[in-house]
Amino acid sequence: MIHELKIDEQYFDAVFEGIKNFEIRYNDRKFEVGDSILLHEIDSKRRYTGRKVSGTITYITDYQQKEGFVVFSFKKN
């Protein structure tokens, strides 16, 4: 499964540089380990910038999260 997700520009650079390798998301997409993600950067006006990062989900937990939310880690491709 490939999940295309928006990510605010304030977080995108950290992902792009390999500093941030996790996301906290509402689990309406039923994320699973091994799924692919494609993160599309959006600006402050919610417009796509054209920058993207792809990766593969390596770990998922809902520990200490609000109901319906998960934290997943990923490895950049």
C-alpha positions as CSV (number, residue, x, y, z in Angstrom):
1,M,0.0,0.0,0.0
2,I,1.2,3.5,-0.8
3,H,0.1,6.4,1.4
4,E,0.4,9.9,0.0
5,L,0.4,12.4,2.8
6,K,0.8,16.1,3.2
7,I,3.5,17.5,5.5
8,D,4.0,21.1,6.6
9,E,7.1,22.8,5.4
10,Q,8.3,23.3,9.0
11,Y,8.6,19.6,9.4
12,F,9.6,18.6,5.9
13,D,13.3,19.8,6.1
14,A,13.9,17.7,9.1
15,V,12.6,14.7,7.3
16,F,14.5,15.5,4.1
17,E,17.7,15.9,6.1
18,G,17.2,12.6,7.9
19,I,16.7,14.2,11.3
20,K,13.0,13.3,11.7
21,N,12.0,9.7,10.9
22,F,8.6,9.5,12.4
23,E,5.0,10.8,11.9
24,I,2.1,11.1,14.3
25,R,-1.1,10.5,12.2
26,Y,-4.8,9.7,12.6
27,N,-5.0,6.0,11.5
28,D,-7.9,6.3,9.1
29,R,-5.6,4.8,6.5
30,K,-4.8,1.6,8.5
31,F,-1.0,2.1,8.3
32,E,1.0,-1.2,8.4
33,V,4.7,-2.0,8.7
34,G,6.1,-2.4,5.2
35,D,3.7,0.2,3.6
36,S,5.2,2.9,1.5
37,I,4.7,6.6,2.2
38,L,5.1,9.6,0.0
39,L,5.3,12.9,1.9
40,H,4.3,16.0,-0.1
41,E,5.5,19.3,1.4
42,I,2.9,22.0,1.7
43,D,3.4,25.7,2.5
44,S,1.6,27.9,5.1
45,K,-1.2,28.5,2.6
46,R,-1.7,24.7,2.3
47,R,-0.3,24.6,-1.3
48,Y,2.0,21.9,-2.6
49,T,5.6,23.1,-3.0
50,G,6.6,20.2,-5.3
51,R,9.1,18.7,-2.9
52,K,8.5,15.1,-1.8
53,V,10.2,12.4,0.3
54,S,9.4,8.7,0.0
55,G,9.9,6.0,2.6
56,T,8.8,2.7,4.1
57,I,7.1,2.3,7.4
58,T,9.3,0.3,9.8
59,Y,7.4,0.5,13.2
60,I,3.9,1.5,14.4
61,T,2.6,2.1,17.9
62,D,-0.5,3.7,19.4
63,Y,1.1,3.8,22.9
64,Q,0.1,7.0,24.8
65,Q,-1.6,8.5,21.7
66,K,-5.1,10.0,21.5
67,E,-7.7,7.5,20.4
68,G,-7.4,6.7,16.7
69,F,-3.8,8.1,16.4
70,V,-0.6,6.2,15.8
71,V,3.1,7.0,15.7
72,F,5.0,5.3,12.9
73,S,8.7,5.4,12.1
74,F,10.0,5.1,8.6
75,K,13.1,4.7,6.6
76,K,13.7,7.1,3.7
77,N,14.1,5.5,0.2
